[in-house]
């Protein structure tokens, strides 16, 4: 059971935005299904236009999101944000005022901390969204997030969130990450990998995303297309019986015989294996020994070995964790 509340507000009375509805629609499309079409989150999407999204509307939707138990819930917001002196951050709604802009980030933290839901992910693409990390939630003015809650924000507490080409810059990066830019070898994308992708993509002088978490494990938000098909990945423990094993190669593994003698041996089984090893190489799991390319390792009868990342995945396969 996975639920997502996705909110995008463009139409404010005095300051219209242009990309927030597009942001919400793009996030909904990605979260609703995995790359292969399997259902993922059950999404409720509120956008203005065409509908109004008032303080009451947003609070009611949040209560519904967090009220019932689930394995994972996700809240995404794209719109105006405001950090009000002494009061902390707010998610601005259409009926907000300068000193009471909408739903406070303190209330959002309270929802997340008191819900029966096991895991909560919050993604905020709005100005001052990093104020979520500086709300005086307890006496020492540090945010307390109960275990199982993590938050990803587009900017710092007093920092703008940029729109570009009809979409939020941060949300564009989040979408790219969910589509596969932040996936691991088997296609899993989690909140930490999304943050890492955004953090590395944005320059030192651009808005800086924030990541706050109190989690003991990282649950996938979406399954993107895997870099290596699982049946092929599982063969890694067969090809490499121990982590330091060097898999011996020879010209019979290389299907391209242009640089080999005309009587070079042809071995279709070896060529299939070499195709698997090439996929491992592309995913940085394997590297040739004493050669720059796998092709020359085969031509010169060298070998290939696992990288540290490859040793990790070999261990996961060998211990039946994948």
TIKESE-340767 format. One record per atom (N, C-alpha, C): x, y, z; atom name. Coordinates in steps of 0.2 Angstrom, whole numbers. Each point is the difference from the previous one (the first is absolute). Layout:
// residues N
     xx     yy     zz  atom
      X      Y      Z    CA
...
***
This chain:
// residues 322
     xx     yy     zz  atom
      4     -6      0     N
     -4      6      0    CA
      4      6      0     C
      0      4     -6     N
      4      6      0    CA
     -4      5     -3     C
      0      6      4     N
     -4      6     -2    CA
      4      6     -1     C
     -2      4     -5     N
      3      6     -1    CA
     -5      6     -1     C
      2      5      4     N
     -4      7     -1    CA
      4      4     -4     C
     -2      3     -6     N
      5      4     -4    CA
     -4      6     -1     C
      3      6      1     N
     -3      7      0    CA
      4      4     -4     C
     -4      4     -5     N
      4      5     -4    CA
     -5      6     -1     C
      3      6      2     N
     -4      6      0    CA
      3      5     -4     C
     -3      2     -5     N
      3      6     -5    CA
     -4      6      2     C
     -7      0      1     N
     -4      6      0    CA
      0      3      7     C
      4      4      2     N
      0      4      6    CA
     -3      7     -2     C
     -4      3      5     N
     -3      6     -2    CA
      5      6     -2     C
      6      0      3     N
      4      6     -2    CA
      7     -2     -4     C
      1     -6      0     N
      6     -2     -3    CA
      0     -7     -3     C
     -2      0     -6     N
     -1     -7     -4    CA
      6     -3     -2     C
      0     -7      1     N
      6     -4     -2    CA
     -2     -3     -6     C
      5     -3     -3     N
     -1     -3     -7    CA
      1     -8      0     C
      4     -3      5     N
      2     -7     -1    CA
     -2     -4      5     C
     -4      2      5     N
     -2     -5      5    CA
     -5     -5     -2     C
     -5      2     -4     N
     -5     -5     -2    CA
      4     -5     -4     C
      4      2     -5     N
      4     -5     -4    CA
      4     -4      4     C
      3      3      6     N
      4     -4      4    CA
     -4     -6      3     C
     -6      2      3     N
     -4     -5      3    CA
     -2     -6     -5     C
     -2      2     -6     N
     -2     -5     -5    CA
      6     -4     -2     C
      6      2      0     N
      6     -4     -2    CA
      2     -5      6     C
     -1      3      6     N
      2     -5      6    CA
     -6     -5      0     C
     -6      2     -1     N
     -5     -5      0    CA
      1     -6     -5     C
      1      2     -6     N
      1     -5     -5    CA
      6     -5      1     C
      5      3      3     N
      6     -5      2    CA
     -2     -4      6     C
     -3      3      5     N
     -1     -4      6    CA
     -6     -5      0     C
     -4      1     -5     N
     -6     -4     -1    CA
      2     -8     -2     C
      5      0     -4     N
      2     -7     -2    CA
      8      0      0     C
      2     -7      0     N
      7     -1     -1    CA
      2      0     -7     C
      6     -1     -2     N
      2      1     -7    CA
     -4     -5     -4     C
     -1     -6      2     N
     -3     -5     -4    CA
     -8      0      0     C
     -3      5      3     N
     -7      1      0    CA
     -4     -3      7     C
      4     -3      4     N
     -3     -3      6    CA
     -2      6      5     C
     -6      0      3     N
     -2      5      4    CA
      5      1      6     C
      0      7      2     N
      5      2      5    CA
     -4      3      5     C
      0      7      0     N
     -4      4      5    CA
     -7      1     -2     C
     -5      0      4     N
     -6      2     -1    CA
      0      8      1     C
     -1      3     -5     N
      1      8      0    CA
     -6      4      0     C
      0      5      5     N
     -5      5      0    CA
      3      6     -2     C
     -2      3     -5     N
      3      6     -3    CA
     -4      6      1     C
      2      6      3     N
     -4      6      1    CA
      4      5     -4     C
     -3      3     -5     N
      3      6     -3    CA
     -4      6     -1     C
      3      6      0     N
     -4      6     -2    CA
      4      4     -5     C
     -3      1     -6     N
     -7     -2     -2    CA
      1     -8     -1     C
     -6     -3     -1     N
     -7      3     -1    CA
     -4      1      7     C
      3     -3      5     N
     -4      0      6    CA
      3      5      5     C
     -4      2      5     N
      3      4      6    CA
      4     -4      5     C
      5      2      2     N
      4     -3      6    CA
      1      5      5     C
     -5      0      5     N
      0      4      6    CA
      4     -3      6     C
      1      4      5     N
      3     -3      6    CA
     -4     -6      3     C
     -7      1      0     N
     -4     -5      2    CA
      0     -7     -5     C
      0      2     -6     N
      1     -6     -5    CA
      6     -4      1     C
      6      4      1     N
      6     -4      1    CA
      1     -4      7     C
     -3      4      5     N
      0     -4      6    CA
     -4     -6      0     C
     -6      0     -3     N
     -4     -5      0    CA
      3     -6     -4     C
      3      2     -6     N
      4     -5     -4    CA
      6     -4      4     C
      3      4      4     N
      6     -2      4    CA
     -3     -5      6     C
     -5      2      3     N
     -3     -4      5    CA
     -2     -7     -3     C
     -3      0     -6     N
     -2     -6     -3    CA
      6     -4     -2     C
      5      3     -3     N
      6     -3     -1    CA
      3     -4      5     C
      1      3      6     N
      4     -2      6    CA
     -5     -4      5     C
     -6      0     -1     N
     -5     -3      5    CA
      0     -7      0     C
      1     -4     -6     N
     -1     -7      0    CA
      7     -3     -1     C
      0     -6      3     N
      7     -4      0    CA
      1     -2     -7     C
      7      0     -2     N
      2     -2     -6    CA
      8     -2      0     C
      2     -3     -5     N
      8     -1      0    CA
      4      6     -1     C
     -3      4     -4     N
      4      6     -2    CA
     -5      5     -3     C
      1      7      3     N
     -4      5     -3    CA
      5      6     -2     C
     -1      3     -6     N
      4      5     -2    CA
     -4      7     -1     C
      2      5      2     N
     -3      7     -1    CA
      5      4     -4     C
     -3      3     -6     N
      4      4     -4    CA
     -4      7     -1     C
      4      5      1     N
     -3      7     -1    CA
      4      4     -5     C
     -3      3     -4     N
      3      5     -5    CA
     -4      7      0     C
      3      5      2     N
     -4      6      1    CA
      4      5      3     C
     -3      5      3     N
      4      5      4    CA
      1     -2      7     C
      6      1      3     N
      2     -1      6    CA
      2      7      4     C
     -1      0      6     N
      2      6      4    CA
      3     -1      7     C
      5      3      1     N
      3     -1      7    CA
     -2      6      4     C
     -4      0      5     N
     -3      5      3    CA
      4      1      7     C
      3      6      1     N
      4      1      6    CA
     -4     -2      6     C
      4     -4      4     N
     -3     -3      7    CA
     -5     -6     -1     C
     -3      0     -6     N
     -5     -5      0    CA
      2     -6     -5     C
      6      0     -3     N
      2     -5     -4    CA
     -3      0     -7     C
      1     -6     -4     N
     -2      0     -7    CA
     -7     -2     -1     C
     -3      2     -6     N
     -6     -1     -2    CA
     -1     -3     -7     C
     -4     -4     -1     N
     -2     -2     -7    CA
     -6      5     -2     C
      1      4     -5     N
     -5      6     -1    CA
     -6     -3     -4     C
     -6      2      2     N
     -6     -2     -3    CA
     -3      6     -3     C
     -6     -1     -4     N
     -2      6     -3    CA
     -4      5      4     C
     -2     -2      6     N
     -3      5      4    CA
      4      2      6     C
      7     -1     -1     N
      4      2      5    CA
      1      8      1     C
      3      2      5     N
      2      7      1    CA
      7      1      2     C
      3      6      0     N
      7      0      1    CA
      3     -3      7     C
     -4      1      5     N
      2     -3      6    CA
     -3     -7      2     C
     -4     -2     -5     N
     -3     -7      1    CA
     -1     -3     -7     C
      5     -2     -3     N
      0     -1     -7    CA
     -4     -7     -2     C
      0     -4      5     N
     -4     -7     -2    CA
      1     -5      5     C
      3     -6     -2     N
      1     -5      5    CA
      7      0      2     C
      1      0      7     N
      7      1      3    CA
      4     -7     -1     C
      6      1     -1     N
      5     -6      0    CA
      0     -3      6     C
     -1      3      6     N
     -1     -3      6    CA
     -6     -5      1     C
     -6      2     -3     N
     -5     -4     -1    CA
      1     -6     -4     C
      4      1     -5     N
      2     -6     -5    CA
      4     -5      4     C
      5      3      4     N
      4     -5      4    CA
     -4     -3      5     C
     -5      3      3     N
     -4     -3      5    CA
     -4     -6     -3     C
     -3      1     -6     N
     -3     -5     -4    CA
      4     -6     -1     C
      6      1     -2     N
      5     -5     -2    CA
      2     -4      7     C
      1      4      5     N
      2     -3      6    CA
     -5     -4      4     C
     -6      1     -1     N
     -6     -3      3    CA
     -4     -5     -4     C
      2     -1     -6     N
     -4     -4     -4    CA
      2     -8      1     C
     -5     -4      0     N
      1     -7      0    CA
      4     -3     -5     C
      1      3     -6     N
      4     -2     -6    CA
      7     -2      2     C
      2     -5     -2     N
      7     -2      1    CA
      6      5     -2     C
     -1      1     -7     N
      5      5     -3    CA
     -3      6     -3     C
      3      5      0     N
     -2      7     -3    CA
      5      3     -3     C
     -1      2     -7     N
      4      4     -4    CA
     -3      7     -1     C
      3      5      1     N
     -2      7     -2    CA
      4      3     -5     C
     -2      3     -5     N
      4      3     -5    CA
     -4      7     -1     C
      4      5      1     N
     -2      7      0    CA
      4      4     -6     C
     -4      3     -5     N
      3      4     -5    CA
     -3      7      1     C
      3      4      4     N
     -3      7      1    CA
      6      4      3     C
     -1      6      0     N
      5      5      3    CA
      0     -1      7     C
      6      0      3     N
      1      0      8    CA
     -2     -7      2     C
      0     -5     -4     N
     -2     -7      2    CA
      4     -3      5     C
      6      2      0     N
      5     -2      5    CA
     -2      2      7     C
     -5      4      1     N
     -2      2      7    CA
     -3     -6      3     C
     -2     -5     -4     N
     -3     -6      3    CA
      6     -3      5     C
      6      1     -1     N
      5     -2      4    CA
      2      4      5     C
     -4      6      1     N
      2      5      6    CA
     -6      2      4     C
     -5     -4     -1     N
     -6      2      4    CA
      1     -2      8     C
     -1      4      4     N
      1     -1      7    CA
     -5     -5      3     C
      1     -7     -2     N
     -5     -5      2    CA
      1     -2      7     C
      6      1      3     N
      1     -2      7    CA
      4      6      3     C
      1     -1      7     N
      3      6      3    CA
      7      2     -2     C
      4     -4     -3     N
      7      2     -2    CA
      0      2     -7     C
     -6      1     -3     N
     -1      3     -6    CA
      3     -4     -6     C
      0     -6      1     N
      2     -5     -5    CA
     -6     -4     -2     C
      0     -2     -7     N
     -6     -4     -2    CA
      1     -7      3     C
     -5     -3      2     N
     -1     -7      2    CA
     -4     -3     -5     C
      3     -5     -3     N
     -4     -4     -5    CA
      0     -7      3     C
     -5     -3      1     N
     -1     -7      3    CA
      3     -5     -5     C
      2     -6      2     N
      3     -5     -5    CA
     -5     -1     -5     C
      3     -1     -6     N
     -4     -1     -6    CA
     -2      6     -4     C
      2      6      2     N
     -2      6     -4    CA
      6      3     -3     C
      0      2     -7     N
      5      4     -3    CA
     -3      5     -4     C
      4      5     -1     N
     -3      6     -4    CA
      6      2     -5     C
     -2      2     -5     N
      4      3     -6    CA
     -3      7     -2     C
      4      5      1     N
     -2      7     -2    CA
      4      3     -5     C
     -3      4     -4     N
      3      3     -6    CA
      6      5      2     C
     -1      3      6     N
      5      6      1    CA
      1      1      8     C
      4      5      2     N
      1      1      7    CA
     -6      4      3     C
      1      2      6     N
     -6      3      4    CA
     -1      7     -3     C
      5      3     -3     N
     -1      7     -3    CA
      2      0     -7     C
     -2     -4     -4     N
      3     -1     -6    CA
     -6     -1     -5     C
      1      3     -6     N
     -5     -1     -5    CA
      0     -7     -4     C
     -6     -2     -2     N
      0     -6     -5    CA
     -2      2     -7     C
      5     -2     -4     N
     -1      3     -7    CA
     -4     -4     -5     C
     -4      4     -4     N
     -4     -3     -5    CA
      4      1     -7     C
      0     -5     -4     N
      3      1     -7    CA
     -4     -4     -5     C
     -1      3     -5     N
     -3     -4     -6    CA
     -7     -3      2     C
     -4      4      4     N
     -6     -3      2    CA
     -1     -5      5     C
      6     -1      4     N
      0     -5      5    CA
      5      2      5     C
     -1     -2      7     N
      5      1      5    CA
      7     -3     -2     C
      5      3      1     N
      7     -3     -1    CA
      1     -6      4     C
     -2      1      6     N
      1     -6      5    CA
     -5     -6     -2     C
     -6      1     -1     N
     -4     -5     -2    CA
      2     -3     -7     C
      3      3     -4     N
      2     -2     -7    CA
      6     -6      2     C
      4      2      5     N
      5     -4      2    CA
     -3     -7      3     C
     -5      2      5     N
     -3     -6      3    CA
     -3     -5     -5     C
     -3      3     -5     N
     -3     -4     -5    CA
      5     -4     -4     C
      6      3     -2     N
      5     -4     -3    CA
      3     -5      4     C
      0      1      7     N
      3     -5      5    CA
     -5     -6      0     C
     -7      2      0     N
     -4     -6      1    CA
     -1     -4     -7     C
      1      4     -5     N
      0     -4     -7    CA
      6     -5     -1     C
      5      1      5     N
      6     -5     -1    CA
      6      3      1     C
      1      7      1     N
      6      3      1    CA
      3     -1      7     C
     -4     -2      5     N
      2     -1      6    CA
      0     -8      2     C
     -2     -4     -5     N
     -1     -7      2    CA
      7     -4      1     C
     -1     -5      4     N
      6     -5      0    CA
      0     -5     -5     C
      4     -5      0     N
      1     -5     -5    CA
     -7     -3     -2     C
     -4     -2      6     N
     -6     -4     -2    CA
     -6      5     -1     C
      1      7      0     N
     -5      4     -2    CA
     -3      4      6     C
      2     -1      6     N
     -3      3      6    CA
      2      7      1     C
     -5      4      1     N
      1      7      1    CA
     -3      2      7     C
      4      2      5     N
     -2      2      7    CA
      1      8      1     C
     -3      2      6     N
      1      7      1    CA
      7      3      0     C
      4     -4      3     N
      7      2      1    CA
      4      0     -7     C
     -2     -4     -4     N
      3      0     -7    CA
     -3      6     -4     C
     -6      1      1     N
     -3      6     -3    CA
      4      7      2     C
      1      0      7     N
      3      6      2    CA
      8      0     -3     C
      3     -5      0     N
      7      0     -2    CA
      0      2     -7     C
     -5     -2     -4     N
      0      1     -7    CA
     -1      8     -1     C
     -5      3      4     N
     -1      7     -1    CA
      6      4      3     C
      3     -2      5     N
      6      3      3    CA
      6      1     -4     C
      1     -6     -4     N
      6      0     -4    CA
     -2      4     -7     C
     -6      0     -2     N
     -1      4     -6    CA
      0      7      1     C
     -3      3      5     N
      0      7      1    CA
      7      3      2     C
      2      6     -2     N
      6      2      1    CA
      0      4      7     C
      7      2      1     N
      1      3      7    CA
     -4      6      1     C
     -1      4     -5     N
     -3      6      0    CA
     -8      0     -1     C
     -3     -6     -1     N
     -7     -1     -1    CA
     -3     -1      6     C
     -7     -1      0     N
     -4     -2      6    CA
      3     -6      2     C
      0     -1      7     N
      3     -6      3    CA
     -6     -4      3     C
     -1     -6     -2     N
     -5     -5      3    CA
      2     -2      7     C
     -4     -2      4     N
      1     -2      7    CA
     -3     -7      0     C
      3     -5      5     N
     -3     -6      1    CA
      1     -2      7     C
     -6     -1      3     N
     -1     -2      7    CA
     -3     -6      1     C
      3     -5      4     N
     -3     -6      1    CA
      2     -3      7     C
     -5     -4      2     N
      1     -5      6    CA
     -3     -7     -2     C
      4     -3     -4     N
     -2     -7     -3    CA
      5     -5      2     C
     -2     -6      0     N
      4     -6      1    CA
      1     -4     -6     C
     -4      2     -5     N
      1     -3     -7    CA
     -3      5     -5     C
      2     -2     -6     N
     -2      5     -6    CA
     -5     -4     -4     C
     -6      1      0     N
     -5     -3     -4    CA
      0      3     -7     C
     -1     -4     -5     N
      0      3     -7    CA
     -6      4     -1     C
      1      6     -4     N
     -6      4     -2    CA
     -3     -2     -6     C
      5     -3     -4     N
     -2     -2     -7    CA
      5     -5     -3     C
     -2     -5     -4     N
      4     -4     -3    CA
      1      2     -8     C
      6      3     -1     N
      1      2     -7    CA
      3     -7     -4     C
      1      1     -6     N
      3     -5     -4    CA
      7     -2      3     C
      1     -7      1     N
      6     -2      3    CA
      6      1     -5     C
      6      1      3     N
      6      0     -5    CA
      1     -7     -2     C
     -1     -5      4     N
      1     -7     -2    CA
     -6     -4      2     C
     -3     -4     -5     N
     -5     -4      1    CA
      1     -5      6     C
     -4     -1      5     N
      1     -3      6    CA
      3     -8     -1     C
     -3     -3     -5     N
      3     -7     -1    CA
      7      0     -2     C
      2      5     -4     N
      7      1     -2    CA
      4      2      6     C
     -2      5      4     N
      4      2      6    CA
      1     -6      5     C
     -5     -4      0     N
      1     -5      5    CA
      5     -5     -2     C
      2      0     -6     N
      6     -5     -3    CA
      7      3      3     C
      0      6      3     N
      6      2      2    CA
      4     -4      5     C
     -4     -3      4     N
      3     -4      5    CA
      2     -7     -3     C
     -3     -2     -5     N
      2     -6     -4    CA
      7      2     -4     C
      0      5     -3     N
      6      2     -4    CA
      6      2      5     C
     -1      2      6     N
      5      2      4    CA
     -1     -4      7     C
      3     -6      1     N
     -2     -4      5    CA
      3      3      7     C
      5      5      0     N
      2      4      6    CA
      1      7     -2     C
      0      4      4     N
      1      8     -1    CA
      6      1     -4     C
      5     -3      1     N
      7      2     -3    CA
      1     -4     -7     C
     -5     -4     -2     N
      1     -5     -6    CA
      1      4     -6     C
      5     -2     -4     N
      1      4     -7    CA
     -3     -5     -5     C
     -5      2     -3     N
     -3     -4     -5    CA
      5      0     -7     C
      2     -6     -2     N
      5      0     -5    CA
     -4      1     -7     C
      3      4     -4     N
     -3      1     -7    CA
      5     -3     -5     C
     -3     -1     -6     N
      4     -1     -6    CA
     -4      2     -6     C
      3      0     -6     N
     -3      2     -6    CA
     -7     -3     -2     C
     -1     -6      3     N
     -7     -3     -1    CA
     -5      3      3     C
      1      5      4     N
     -5      4      4    CA
     -3      6     -4     C
      5      2     -5     N
     -2      6     -3    CA
     -3     -1     -7     C
     -6      2     -1     N
     -4     -2     -6    CA
      3      4     -6     C
      3      6      1     N
      3      3     -6    CA
      7     -2     -1     C
      1     -4     -6     N
      6     -4     -1    CA
      4      4     -5     C
     -1      7     -1     N
      4      3     -5    CA
      7      1      1     C
      2      0      6     N
      7      0      2    CA
      3     -6      2     C
     -3     -6     -2     N
      2     -6      2    CA
      2     -4     -6     C
      4     -5      0     N
      1     -5     -6    CA
     -7     -3     -2     C
      0     -1     -7     N
     -6     -3     -3    CA
     -2     -7      3     C
      5     -3      3     N
     -2     -7      3    CA
     -1      1      8     C
     -1      6      2     N
     -2      1      7    CA
     -6     -4      2     C
      0     -3      6     N
     -5     -4      3    CA
     -6      4      1     C
     -6     -3     -2     N
     -7      3      1    CA
     -3     -4      5     C
     -2      3      5     N
     -4     -3      6    CA
     -6      4      2     C
     -6     -2     -3     N
     -6      4      2    CA
     -1      1      7     C
      1     -6      4     N
     -1      1      8    CA
      5      5      3     C
      6      0     -2     N
      4      5      2    CA
     -2      7     -2     C
     -2      1     -6     N
     -2      6     -2    CA
     -6      3      4     C
     -5     -4      2     N
     -5      1      4    CA
      2      3      7     C
      5     -4      3     N
      3      2      6    CA
      3      7      0     C
      4      1     -6     N
      3      6     -1    CA
     -5      6      0     C
     -5     -1     -3     N
     -6      5      0    CA
     -2      2      7     C
      0     -5      4     N
     -2      1      7    CA
      5      4      4     C
      6     -2     -1     N
      6      4      3    CA
      0      7     -3     C
     -1      1     -6     N
      0      7     -3    CA
     -6      4      4     C
     -5     -3      1     N
     -5      3      4    CA
      2      2      7     C
      3     -5      3     N
      3      2      7    CA
      5      6     -1     C
      4      0     -5     N
      5      5     -1    CA
     -3      7     -1     C
     -6      0     -4     N
     -4      6     -1    CA
     -2      3      7     C
     -2     -5      5     N
     -3      2      6    CA
      5      1      5     C
      7      0     -2     N
      5      1      5    CA
      1     -6      5     C
     -2     -6     -2     N
      1     -6      5    CA
      6     -4     -2     C
      2      1     -6     N
      6     -4     -2    CA
      5      5     -4     C
      6     -2      0     N
      5      4     -3    CA
      5     -5     -3     C
      3      1     -6     N
      5     -4     -3    CA
      7      0      4     C
      4     -5     -1     N
      6      0      4    CA
      5      2     -5     C
      4      5      1     N
      6      2     -4    CA
     -2      2     -7     C
     -6      2     -1     N
     -2      2     -6    CA
     -5      6      1     C
     -1      4     -5     N
     -5      6      1    CA
     -7     -2     -2     C
      0     -5     -5     N
     -7     -2     -2    CA
     -1     -8      1     C
     -6     -2      0     N
     -1     -7      1    CA
      2     -4     -7     C
     -1      4     -5     N
      1     -3     -7    CA
      8     -3      0     C
      4      5      2     N
      7     -2      0    CA
      2     -5      5     C
     -4      0      6     N
      2     -5      5    CA
     -2     -7     -3     C
     -5      0     -4     N
     -2     -7     -3    CA
      5     -1     -6     C
      2      4     -4     N
      5     -1     -6    CA
      6     -2      3     C
      3      3      5     N
      6     -1      3    CA
      0     -6      6     C
     -5     -3      0     N
     -1     -6      5    CA
      2      3      7     C
     -3      5      2     N
      1      3      7    CA
     -6     -2      4     C
     -3      4      4     N
     -6     -2      4    CA
     -3      6      2     C
     -5     -1      5     N
     -4      6      3    CA
     -1     -2      7     C
     -1      5      4     N
     -1     -1      7    CA
     -6      5      3     C
     -2     -2      6     N
     -6      4      2    CA
      3      7      3     C
     -3      5     -1     N
      1      7      4    CA
     -3     -1      7     C
      2      5      4     N
     -3      0      7    CA
     -8      0      0     C
     -3      3     -5     N
     -7      0     -1    CA
     -2     -7     -2     C
      3     -3     -5     N
     -1     -6     -2    CA
      0     -6      6     C
      5      1      4     N
      1     -4      6    CA
     -6      0      4     C
     -3      7      1     N
     -6      1      4    CA
     -6     -4     -3     C
     -1      1     -6     N
     -6     -4     -3    CA
      1     -7     -1     C
      7     -3      0     N
      1     -7      0    CA
     -2     -2      7     C
      2      3      5     N
     -2     -2      7    CA
     -8      0      1     C
     -3      5     -3     N
     -7      0      1    CA
     -4     -5     -4     C
      3     -2     -5     N
     -3     -6     -4    CA
      2     -6      4     C
      6     -1      2     N
      2     -6      3    CA
     -3     -2      6     C
     -2      6      4     N
     -4     -1      6    CA
     -7      0     -1     C
     -3      0     -6     N
     -7      0     -2    CA
     -3      6      3     C
      3      6      0     N
     -3      6      2    CA
     -3      4     -6     C
      2     -3     -6     N
     -3      3     -6    CA
     -3     -6     -4     C
***
